[in-house]
Amino acid sequence: MFSAISAVNSKTVLALETSCDETAVAILRDRNLLSSEVSSQIAAHEKYGGIVPEIASRNHLVHAPRLIDRATRNAKIDMANIDAFAATSGPGLASSLMIGSSIAKGLAIGFGKPYLAINHLEGHLLSPFFVASASSRCLAKDHRQDDDATIRPNVSLIVSGGHTMSMLVRGLGDYQLIGRTVDDAAGEAFDKVAKMLGLGYPGGPEIEKRARGGDPKRFDLPRSMLDSENFSFSGLKTAVRYLLPKLTVIPSEAKRTRAIPLRNLNRNITGSLDFARHDKLLRDLCASFQQAVVDVLVRKTIAAAQKNNVDLVTVSGGVSCNEELRRQLREACAREGFEFKSAEPWLCTDNAAMIAFAALLLFGAGFQSKLTEEIDPSLALI
């Protein structure tokens, strides 16, 4: 178990995050975020309905040097004054992880500074304790940490891309797995159901947008494994898949396999949903699906907090941007007497600020990585 956050004063870390399709660079000093730069690749991958690893890695090569230059200029810092360089080492796409890791190692060698390989999931896990005081992301004065922002014992729900898991956090570096997904993660279920509906990529925001104003009780969808600490969303996804033909919601197979979003199709194609006439049906279906996911996540997280005798619940990861999940988990925590912390929405999707924060904490606790350390696409948190 590592020491408290106060040990990291007067250190500056530059971190890269390239685990998937976002290229990101951040510089953190004395718990102040000097700069955070992100280049999104959503537009490049949307037409394929998902991430294409080769495209992602090529774009990282193009964007990373530019973002590093912009980050150092915005932070008004010379590279020689960086105390350590960090990068995500896993989990993620091998070809993408290699880019950020290689750049960070090269900088560490070139400037004679330590290198830190950071677990992407640990970045998410710790991100609720990174407290930004304003919406601007590039001014240090707007990103100062709370004086008592120690990593307190908590039950943490991580819902990020292909990962859904609950963890018991006793302190920095002291984690215990409570439960994880046994098949589809929540984020994967959102993406796959959105693709069935032709709503585009990424699926989570598309479903959430259409769920607003919908009736979450209209369709009785399954909540799987409620008595288990593990998660399963494959059955929910399959239930929606079998429901769609009965509702004439699904577009023709030929159209779907070409990954053409339904919103771009002729509204009167036989077998597709007529959005002008059946918009309420779509909104109700999205709301019902979203509620099924939220019910499972909230119930299991509260049960885990009660069982492990903690007074704090945290949530992080891309799916935690979902406003309904945040609201219902916050309300459940209030009812059951738990404090609730969530990462700010901009820290929930892939970014280098959370990687820099984790690196700064670990560096202050005496952690360093060997330059020979390899990336691990399947890297586990514990």
Disulfide bonds with the S-S distance in Angstrom:
none
